[in-house]
Amino acid sequence: MPDSALPDPALSALRQRAESGDASALDELIELAAELGDIGELRRLADQGNATATDELIQLAAERADLGELQRLSDSGNATATAQLIETATELDDLETLRRLAHQGSTDAAEVLAELTAQ
């Protein structure tokens, strides 16, 4: 599976414009990647420090219940990803993920875990 789902000509042109400092091209690239569900492209942009790409990546990962991607972002210190990871793990009744987060010091995960295990 290719790293990016974006068509090569569109991707190349947008990347080139974005990398040369064209903010509108960067916005368009992020929007296109989000619309196409291109986690690879969003991850690449997020890893470069783009907050909008990070937000789109978190949203896409949550929609796909991609706990691995949410965990990766959470492990890098992204509080939004941690909150979304807790929410998604709760929806999936993934007690293991909640226990791990609680063990790592997340009081939110500990509270949810206590509620779920009390039921």
C-alpha positions as CSV (number, residue, x, y, z in Angstrom):
1,M,0.0,0.0,0.0
2,P,1.5,3.4,-0.9
3,D,2.4,5.8,1.8
4,S,0.0,8.4,0.3
5,A,-3.4,8.0,-1.3
6,L,-3.1,11.3,-3.1
7,P,-2.7,11.1,-6.9
8,D,1.0,11.6,-7.8
9,P,0.6,14.8,-10.0
10,A,-1.7,16.5,-7.6
11,L,0.5,15.5,-4.6
12,S,3.7,16.6,-6.2
13,A,2.4,20.0,-7.3
14,L,0.8,20.7,-3.9
15,R,3.8,19.5,-1.9
16,Q,6.2,21.6,-4.0
17,R,4.1,24.8,-3.6
18,A,3.6,24.1,0.1
19,E,7.3,23.4,0.7
20,S,8.1,26.7,-1.0
21,G,6.1,28.5,1.6
22,D,2.7,28.8,-0.2
23,A,0.3,28.7,2.8
24,S,-2.8,28.2,0.7
25,A,-1.2,25.2,-1.0
26,L,-0.4,23.7,2.4
27,D,-4.0,24.3,3.5
28,E,-5.2,22.7,0.3
29,L,-2.9,19.7,0.7
30,I,-4.2,19.1,4.3
31,E,-7.8,19.5,3.2
32,L,-7.3,17.1,0.3
33,A,-5.5,14.5,2.5
34,A,-8.3,14.7,5.0
35,E,-11.0,14.3,2.4
36,L,-9.2,11.3,0.9
37,G,-8.5,9.8,4.3
38,D,-4.7,9.9,3.6
39,I,-3.3,9.1,7.0
40,G,0.3,8.9,5.6
41,E,0.2,12.4,4.2
42,L,-1.5,13.9,7.3
43,R,1.1,12.1,9.5
44,R,4.0,13.5,7.4
45,L,2.6,17.0,7.8
46,A,1.8,16.6,11.4
47,D,5.3,15.2,12.1
48,Q,6.6,18.5,10.6
49,G,4.8,20.3,13.3
50,N,1.6,21.4,11.4
51,A,-1.1,21.8,14.0
52,T,-3.9,21.7,11.4
53,A,-2.6,18.4,10.0
54,T,-2.3,17.0,13.5
55,D,-5.9,17.9,14.3
56,E,-7.1,16.3,11.0
57,L,-5.0,13.2,11.7
58,I,-6.5,12.9,15.2
59,Q,-10.0,13.3,13.8
60,L,-9.4,10.7,11.0
61,A,-7.8,8.2,13.5
62,A,-10.8,8.6,15.8
63,E,-13.2,8.0,13.0
64,R,-11.3,4.8,12.1
65,A,-10.9,3.8,15.7
66,D,-7.2,3.7,15.0
67,L,-5.9,3.3,18.6
68,G,-2.3,2.8,17.4
69,E,-2.2,6.2,15.7
70,L,-4.0,7.9,18.6
71,Q,-1.5,6.3,21.0
72,R,1.5,7.4,18.9
73,L,0.2,11.0,19.0
74,S,-0.6,10.7,22.7
75,D,2.9,9.4,23.4
76,S,4.4,12.4,21.7
77,G,2.6,14.6,24.3
78,N,-0.5,15.6,22.3
79,A,-3.3,16.2,24.9
80,T,-6.0,16.2,22.3
81,A,-4.9,12.8,21.0
82,T,-4.8,11.5,24.6
83,A,-8.4,12.7,25.2
84,Q,-9.5,11.2,21.9
85,L,-7.7,7.9,22.7
86,I,-9.6,7.7,26.1
87,E,-12.9,8.5,24.3
88,T,-12.3,5.9,21.6
89,A,-11.0,3.2,24.0
90,T,-14.1,3.8,26.1
91,E,-16.4,3.4,23.1
92,L,-14.6,0.2,22.3
93,D,-14.6,-1.1,25.9
94,D,-10.8,-1.3,25.6
95,L,-9.9,-1.7,29.2
96,E,-6.3,-2.6,28.4
97,T,-5.7,0.8,26.8
98,L,-7.5,2.6,29.6
99,R,-5.4,0.7,32.2
100,R,-2.2,1.6,30.4
101,L,-3.1,5.3,30.2
102,A,-4.1,5.3,33.9
103,H,-0.8,3.6,34.8
104,Q,1.0,6.4,32.8
105,G,-0.7,9.0,35.0
106,S,-3.9,9.9,33.2
107,T,-6.5,10.7,35.8
108,D,-9.2,10.9,33.1
109,A,-8.4,7.4,32.0
110,A,-8.4,6.2,35.6
111,E,-11.8,7.8,36.2
112,V,-13.3,6.2,33.1
113,L,-11.8,2.9,34.0
114,A,-13.2,3.1,37.6
115,E,-16.6,3.9,36.2
116,L,-16.5,1.0,33.7
117,T,-15.2,-1.6,36.2
118,A,-17.8,-0.5,38.7
119,Q,-20.7,-1.3,36.3
